[in-house]
Amino acid sequence: MKYIGLFEVKTKLSEICDQVATSGVPVTVTRRGKPLVQIEPILNARPSLRERRATYFTRHPEDSPSEGPEFEIPHRSTELPRDPFDDGDGQ
């Protein structure tokens, strides 16, 4: 386990967090030589939504969106909509 003073943690928090996350070794933060708190990696982090979705489609390929649409896309009219204020007399 590694011990780091509070002042150093305040100045290098981002770097320390990256080191803890990649190495898996927790760091104890000290104040005046006495342990204060501990920074440790989250080992059982939940997978992201994207990862869970990919896992689901691996297990259930029949539901995969890559199979293509299950319905016909309706034809869209090219006519302009009728003006509701036009009474048809041309004035």
ChimeraX commands (.cxc) that place a marker at each C-alpha (Angstrom):
marker #1 position 0.00,0.00,0.00 radius 0.5
marker #1 position 1.16,3.49,-0.82 radius 0.5
marker #1 position 0.93,6.54,1.47 radius 0.5
marker #1 position 0.67,10.07,0.08 radius 0.5
marker #1 position 0.30,13.36,1.92 radius 0.5
marker #1 position -2.87,15.43,1.55 radius 0.5
marker #1 position -1.09,18.38,-0.08 radius 0.5
marker #1 position 0.34,16.15,-2.83 radius 0.5
marker #1 position -3.06,14.53,-3.39 radius 0.5
marker #1 position -4.65,17.98,-3.78 radius 0.5
marker #1 position -2.17,18.88,-6.51 radius 0.5
marker #1 position -2.07,15.51,-8.30 radius 0.5
marker #1 position -5.50,13.94,-7.71 radius 0.5
marker #1 position -6.16,13.12,-11.36 radius 0.5
marker #1 position -2.78,11.39,-11.80 radius 0.5
marker #1 position -3.17,9.45,-8.53 radius 0.5
marker #1 position -6.66,8.26,-9.50 radius 0.5
marker #1 position -5.36,7.07,-12.88 radius 0.5
marker #1 position -2.52,5.16,-11.20 radius 0.5
marker #1 position -4.89,3.52,-8.70 radius 0.5
marker #1 position -7.34,2.54,-11.44 radius 0.5
marker #1 position -4.68,0.98,-13.67 radius 0.5
marker #1 position -2.52,-0.69,-11.00 radius 0.5
marker #1 position -5.32,-1.74,-8.66 radius 0.5
marker #1 position -3.20,-0.75,-5.65 radius 0.5
marker #1 position -5.02,1.47,-3.13 radius 0.5
marker #1 position -3.45,4.69,-1.84 radius 0.5
marker #1 position -3.82,5.95,1.72 radius 0.5
marker #1 position -3.99,9.73,2.07 radius 0.5
marker #1 position -2.32,11.09,5.20 radius 0.5
marker #1 position -2.55,14.38,7.07 radius 0.5
marker #1 position 0.49,15.18,9.22 radius 0.5
marker #1 position 1.60,11.55,8.92 radius 0.5
marker #1 position -1.70,10.04,10.12 radius 0.5
marker #1 position -3.98,8.06,7.77 radius 0.5
marker #1 position -7.04,10.08,6.76 radius 0.5
marker #1 position -8.79,8.38,3.84 radius 0.5
marker #1 position -8.08,5.71,1.28 radius 0.5
marker #1 position -8.41,5.84,-2.51 radius 0.5
marker #1 position -9.05,2.41,-3.97 radius 0.5
marker #1 position -10.18,1.09,-7.35 radius 0.5
marker #1 position -13.73,-0.06,-7.96 radius 0.5
marker #1 position -13.22,-3.68,-8.91 radius 0.5
marker #1 position -16.79,-4.72,-9.58 radius 0.5
marker #1 position -17.93,-1.73,-11.58 radius 0.5
marker #1 position -21.15,-2.19,-13.54 radius 0.5
marker #1 position -20.68,-2.53,-17.28 radius 0.5
marker #1 position -21.85,0.39,-19.35 radius 0.5
marker #1 position -25.19,0.37,-21.11 radius 0.5
marker #1 position -23.40,-0.13,-24.43 radius 0.5
marker #1 position -21.57,-3.20,-23.06 radius 0.5
marker #1 position -24.77,-4.68,-21.57 radius 0.5
marker #1 position -26.61,-4.12,-24.86 radius 0.5
marker #1 position -23.84,-5.86,-26.83 radius 0.5
marker #1 position -23.93,-8.80,-24.40 radius 0.5
marker #1 position -27.71,-9.07,-24.77 radius 0.5
marker #1 position -27.54,-9.13,-28.57 radius 0.5
marker #1 position -24.78,-11.74,-28.41 radius 0.5
marker #1 position -27.08,-13.98,-26.37 radius 0.5
marker #1 position -30.21,-13.11,-28.40 radius 0.5
marker #1 position -29.16,-12.63,-32.04 radius 0.5
marker #1 position -32.78,-12.85,-33.21 radius 0.5
marker #1 position -33.43,-9.47,-31.52 radius 0.5
marker #1 position -30.39,-7.82,-33.08 radius 0.5
marker #1 position -31.13,-4.56,-34.92 radius 0.5
marker #1 position -28.73,-5.65,-37.67 radius 0.5
marker #1 position -31.41,-8.08,-38.91 radius 0.5
marker #1 position -33.18,-5.15,-40.57 radius 0.5
marker #1 position -36.59,-3.61,-39.97 radius 0.5
marker #1 position -39.55,-5.91,-39.36 radius 0.5
marker #1 position -42.02,-3.52,-41.04 radius 0.5
marker #1 position -42.37,-1.61,-44.26 radius 0.5
marker #1 position -41.68,2.08,-44.07 radius 0.5
marker #1 position -44.83,3.85,-45.29 radius 0.5
marker #1 position -44.72,5.92,-48.47 radius 0.5
marker #1 position -44.48,9.64,-47.78 radius 0.5
marker #1 position -46.65,11.90,-49.92 radius 0.5
marker #1 position -44.93,14.69,-51.84 radius 0.5
marker #1 position -48.07,16.85,-52.00 radius 0.5
marker #1 position -48.06,20.09,-50.06 radius 0.5
marker #1 position -50.57,20.22,-47.23 radius 0.5
marker #1 position -53.80,22.10,-47.85 radius 0.5
marker #1 position -54.03,25.60,-46.37 radius 0.5
marker #1 position -56.80,25.50,-43.74 radius 0.5
marker #1 position -57.55,29.22,-44.26 radius 0.5
marker #1 position -58.00,28.88,-48.01 radius 0.5
marker #1 position -61.75,28.75,-48.77 radius 0.5
marker #1 position -61.10,27.84,-52.38 radius 0.5
marker #1 position -62.50,31.00,-54.03 radius 0.5
marker #1 position -59.01,32.30,-54.96 radius 0.5
marker #1 position -59.26,35.58,-53.06 radius 0.5
marker link #1:1,2 radius 0.2
marker link #1:2,3 radius 0.2
marker link #1:3,4 radius 0.2
marker link #1:4,5 radius 0.2
marker link #1:5,6 radius 0.2
marker link #1:6,7 radius 0.2
marker link #1:7,8 radius 0.2
marker link #1:8,9 radius 0.2
marker link #1:9,10 radius 0.2
marker link #1:10,11 radius 0.2
marker link #1:11,12 radius 0.2
marker link #1:12,13 radius 0.2
marker link #1:13,14 radius 0.2
marker link #1:14,15 radius 0.2
marker link #1:15,16 radius 0.2
marker link #1:16,17 radius 0.2
marker link #1:17,18 radius 0.2
marker link #1:18,19 radius 0.2
marker link #1:19,20 radius 0.2
marker link #1:20,21 radius 0.2
marker link #1:21,22 radius 0.2
marker link #1:22,23 radius 0.2
marker link #1:23,24 radius 0.2
marker link #1:24,25 radius 0.2
marker link #1:25,26 radius 0.2
marker link #1:26,27 radius 0.2
marker link #1:27,28 radius 0.2
marker link #1:28,29 radius 0.2
marker link #1:29,30 radius 0.2
marker link #1:30,31 radius 0.2
marker link #1:31,32 radius 0.2
marker link #1:32,33 radius 0.2
marker link #1:33,34 radius 0.2
marker link #1:34,35 radius 0.2
marker link #1:35,36 radius 0.2
marker link #1:36,37 radius 0.2
marker link #1:37,38 radius 0.2
marker link #1:38,39 radius 0.2
marker link #1:39,40 radius 0.2
marker link #1:40,41 radius 0.2
marker link #1:41,42 radius 0.2
marker link #1:42,43 radius 0.2
marker link #1:43,44 radius 0.2
marker link #1:44,45 radius 0.2
marker link #1:45,46 radius 0.2
marker link #1:46,47 radius 0.2
marker link #1:47,48 radius 0.2
marker link #1:48,49 radius 0.2
marker link #1:49,50 radius 0.2
marker link #1:50,51 radius 0.2
marker link #1:51,52 radius 0.2
marker link #1:52,53 radius 0.2
marker link #1:53,54 radius 0.2
marker link #1:54,55 radius 0.2
marker link #1:55,56 radius 0.2
marker link #1:56,57 radius 0.2
marker link #1:57,58 radius 0.2
marker link #1:58,59 radius 0.2
marker link #1:59,60 radius 0.2
marker link #1:60,61 radius 0.2
marker link #1:61,62 radius 0.2
marker link #1:62,63 radius 0.2
marker link #1:63,64 radius 0.2
marker link #1:64,65 radius 0.2
marker link #1:65,66 radius 0.2
marker link #1:66,67 radius 0.2
marker link #1:67,68 radius 0.2
marker link #1:68,69 radius 0.2
marker link #1:69,70 radius 0.2
marker link #1:70,71 radius 0.2
marker link #1:71,72 radius 0.2
marker link #1:72,73 radius 0.2
marker link #1:73,74 radius 0.2
marker link #1:74,75 radius 0.2
marker link #1:75,76 radius 0.2
marker link #1:76,77 radius 0.2
marker link #1:77,78 radius 0.2
marker link #1:78,79 radius 0.2
marker link #1:79,80 radius 0.2
marker link #1:80,81 radius 0.2
marker link #1:81,82 radius 0.2
marker link #1:82,83 radius 0.2
marker link #1:83,84 radius 0.2
marker link #1:84,85 radius 0.2
marker link #1:85,86 radius 0.2
marker link #1:86,87 radius 0.2
marker link #1:87,88 radius 0.2
marker link #1:88,89 radius 0.2
marker link #1:89,90 radius 0.2
marker link #1:90,91 radius 0.2
view
